[in-house]
Amino acid sequence: MNNDYNNRIRIKSIGVLFVGSVACGKSCLIQNYFGQQLTDDYYLSSIYSDYYRKKIQFEDLDYNIKIFDYPGTERYKSIIYSNLRFSKIIVLVFDMTKKDSFLYLDRLLESFSEEVDINKYMFILIGNKADLRDKWEIKEKDAKEFANIIHAKFILTSAKNEPKILQEFLDNAFCDYIKISNQRLDEQPNQGRQRNILLNRANRRRHRGLCGWKI
């Protein structure tokens, strides 16, 4: 068994957290991603969270994507923290028509950084309700700048869009993570530099300014 196979088998199962404030559209977007054809084969539910699973293929290998959808309430934060340690990708969802849902992401990331090294995660940012532009409380350029600050892939979409749009975006993002992870596993120890997400004070101030905090 060669080293390349050993490296890839280590990331064959990939945990993905969908997080965001209450009613920001996380569950609807997940159903959009699965084409609203959820069956017991890849959907489980508990009192704490909904759990979805899907297989994607990258370079002729199958990878199990495990998606966790948590209620956006304070009482479930401890459960999110425990699962952060078993996840690789964090999908941040906010509602373009509700500024509070954008503000929530800053507080959430700050609390995450107290529990784990967030530089080890890949971030995906989803702005929901693209179809309600006349009701937006957040500027698209601010959402894009926020994505740049946290090195996140960004999509502006709606649960009412054709499922294929979000499916292709997320599948490509997950495959990008697999590709980057394989490259890192092939590198020598201490080779290269890690990202520095939100640890730079200037970036923190820019980020909070975008989110509407007084700085």
C-alpha positions as CSV (number, residue, x, y, z in Angstrom):
1,M,0.0,0.0,0.0
2,N,1.7,3.2,-1.1
3,N,2.0,6.5,0.7
4,D,-0.4,8.3,-1.6
5,Y,-3.2,5.9,-0.8
6,N,-2.4,6.1,2.9
7,N,-2.6,9.9,2.8
8,R,-5.9,9.9,1.0
9,I,-7.6,7.3,3.2
10,R,-7.0,9.6,6.2
11,I,-9.4,12.2,4.8
12,K,-12.0,9.8,3.3
13,S,-14.6,11.0,5.8
14,I,-15.1,14.8,5.9
15,G,-17.2,16.6,8.6
16,V,-19.0,19.8,7.5
17,L,-20.8,22.1,10.0
18,F,-23.6,24.3,8.7
19,V,-24.0,27.2,11.2
20,G,-25.8,30.5,11.4
21,S,-28.5,32.4,13.3
22,V,-32.1,31.2,13.7
23,A,-34.2,31.3,10.5
24,C,-31.3,32.3,8.3
25,G,-32.2,29.5,5.9
26,K,-29.6,26.8,6.7
27,S,-32.0,23.8,6.5
28,C,-33.6,25.1,3.3
29,L,-30.2,25.5,1.6
30,I,-29.1,22.0,2.7
31,Q,-32.3,20.6,1.2
32,N,-31.5,22.7,-1.9
33,Y,-28.1,21.0,-2.0
34,F,-29.6,17.6,-1.9
35,G,-32.3,18.5,-4.4
36,Q,-35.0,18.2,-1.8
37,Q,-34.9,14.4,-2.2
38,L,-33.9,13.5,1.3
39,T,-34.3,9.8,2.2
40,D,-33.3,7.7,5.2
41,D,-30.2,6.7,3.2
42,Y,-28.5,10.0,3.9
43,Y,-30.6,11.8,6.5
44,L,-30.8,11.4,10.3
45,S,-32.3,13.6,12.9
46,S,-32.0,14.0,16.7
47,I,-33.2,16.5,19.2
48,Y,-29.8,18.3,18.9
49,S,-29.2,18.5,15.2
50,D,-30.0,17.2,11.7
51,Y,-27.4,15.0,10.1
52,Y,-27.0,14.4,6.4
53,R,-24.5,12.4,4.4
54,K,-23.5,12.3,0.8
55,K,-20.7,10.7,-1.3
56,I,-18.7,12.7,-3.7
57,Q,-16.0,11.5,-6.0
58,F,-12.6,13.1,-6.5
59,E,-9.8,11.5,-8.6
60,D,-11.7,8.2,-8.8
61,L,-12.0,7.9,-5.0
62,D,-15.2,8.2,-3.0
63,Y,-15.4,10.6,0.0
64,N,-18.1,10.6,2.6
65,I,-19.4,14.1,3.3
66,K,-21.1,14.3,6.7
67,I,-23.2,17.5,7.1
68,F,-24.4,18.7,10.5
69,D,-27.2,21.3,10.7
70,Y,-27.4,22.9,14.2
71,P,-30.2,25.2,15.5
72,G,-28.8,28.7,15.8
73,T,-29.5,29.1,19.5
74,E,-27.2,29.5,22.4
75,R,-28.3,26.4,24.2
76,Y,-26.8,24.2,21.5
77,K,-23.4,25.8,21.4
78,S,-21.7,23.2,23.5
79,I,-22.8,20.6,21.0
80,I,-21.3,22.6,18.1
81,Y,-18.0,22.9,20.0
82,S,-17.8,19.2,20.6
83,N,-18.3,18.5,16.9
84,L,-15.9,21.2,15.7
85,R,-13.1,18.8,16.6
86,F,-14.4,16.2,14.2
87,S,-15.1,18.6,11.3
88,K,-12.9,20.0,8.6
89,I,-15.2,22.6,6.9
90,I,-17.5,25.2,8.4
91,V,-20.3,26.7,6.3
92,L,-21.4,30.1,7.6
93,V,-24.9,31.0,6.5
94,F,-26.6,34.4,6.8
95,D,-29.7,36.1,5.5
96,M,-29.1,39.1,3.2
97,T,-32.4,40.6,4.4
98,K,-31.4,40.5,8.1
99,K,-28.4,42.4,9.3
100,D,-28.5,40.6,12.7
101,S,-27.7,37.3,11.0
102,F,-24.5,38.8,9.6
103,L,-23.6,40.2,13.0
104,Y,-24.1,36.8,14.5
105,L,-21.3,35.3,12.4
106,D,-18.7,37.6,14.0
107,R,-19.7,36.5,17.5
108,L,-19.8,32.9,16.4
109,L,-16.3,32.9,14.9
110,E,-15.0,34.7,18.0
111,S,-16.4,31.9,20.2
112,F,-15.0,29.3,17.9
113,S,-11.5,30.8,18.1
114,E,-11.6,30.4,21.8
115,E,-12.2,26.6,21.5
116,V,-10.2,25.6,18.4
117,D,-7.5,26.8,16.0
118,I,-9.7,28.2,13.3
119,N,-6.8,28.3,10.9
120,K,-7.2,24.6,10.5
121,Y,-10.6,24.9,8.9
122,M,-11.9,25.7,5.5
123,F,-14.7,28.3,5.5
124,I,-17.6,28.6,3.1
125,L,-19.8,31.7,3.3
126,I,-23.4,31.6,1.9
127,G,-25.5,34.7,1.6
128,N,-29.1,33.5,1.4
129,K,-32.2,35.2,-0.2
130,A,-30.5,36.6,-3.2
131,D,-33.9,36.9,-4.8
132,L,-35.1,39.5,-2.3
133,R,-32.6,42.2,-3.3
134,D,-35.1,45.1,-2.6
135,K,-35.1,43.9,1.1
136,W,-31.4,43.5,1.6
137,E,-29.8,45.0,4.7
138,I,-26.3,43.9,3.7
139,K,-24.3,45.0,0.7
140,E,-22.9,42.4,-1.5
141,K,-19.5,44.0,-1.6
142,D,-19.4,43.8,2.3
143,A,-20.2,40.1,2.2
144,K,-17.5,39.5,-0.4
145,E,-14.9,41.5,1.7
146,F,-15.9,39.5,4.8
147,A,-15.3,36.3,2.8
148,N,-11.8,37.6,1.8
149,I,-11.0,38.3,5.4
150,I,-11.7,34.8,6.6
151,H,-10.4,33.2,3.3
152,A,-13.8,31.8,2.6
153,K,-15.4,30.7,-0.7
154,F,-18.5,32.8,-1.2
155,I,-21.8,32.3,-3.0
156,L,-24.9,34.5,-3.0
157,T,-27.9,32.3,-3.6
158,S,-31.4,31.5,-2.6
159,A,-33.2,28.3,-1.5
160,K,-35.6,29.1,-4.4
161,N,-32.8,28.8,-7.0
162,E,-32.3,25.7,-9.1
163,P,-30.7,23.1,-6.8
164,K,-27.9,22.5,-9.4
165,I,-26.4,25.9,-8.6
166,L,-25.6,25.2,-5.0
167,Q,-24.8,21.5,-5.6
168,E,-22.1,22.4,-8.1
169,F,-20.7,25.1,-5.8
170,L,-20.5,23.0,-2.7
171,D,-19.3,19.9,-4.5
172,N,-16.4,22.0,-6.1
173,A,-15.6,23.5,-2.7
174,F,-15.5,20.1,-1.0
175,C,-13.2,18.8,-3.8
176,D,-11.0,21.8,-3.4
177,Y,-10.6,21.0,0.3
178,I,-9.7,17.4,-0.6
179,K,-7.1,18.6,-3.1
180,I,-5.5,21.0,-0.6
181,S,-5.5,18.4,2.1
182,N,-3.8,15.9,-0.1
183,Q,-1.1,18.5,-0.9
184,R,-0.5,19.3,2.7
185,L,-0.1,15.7,3.6
186,D,2.5,15.4,0.9
187,E,4.5,18.4,2.3
188,Q,7.4,18.0,4.7
189,P,6.8,19.0,8.3
190,N,6.8,22.8,8.9
191,Q,6.9,23.4,5.1
192,G,5.0,26.5,4.0
193,R,3.0,29.0,6.1
194,Q,-0.5,28.6,7.6
195,R,-3.2,31.0,7.0
196,N,-3.8,33.7,9.6
197,I,-7.6,34.0,9.9
198,L,-9.0,36.8,12.0
199,L,-5.9,36.8,14.3
200,N,-4.6,39.9,12.8
201,R,-5.9,42.9,14.7
202,A,-6.4,45.1,11.6
203,N,-8.4,42.3,10.0
204,R,-10.5,42.0,13.1
205,R,-11.3,45.7,13.0
206,R,-12.2,45.6,9.3
207,H,-14.3,42.5,9.8
208,R,-16.3,44.0,12.7
209,G,-16.7,47.2,10.8
210,L,-18.3,45.3,8.0
211,C,-20.6,43.5,10.5
212,G,-21.8,46.8,11.8
213,W,-19.8,47.0,15.1
214,K,-18.5,50.4,16.2
215,I,-14.7,50.3,16.1
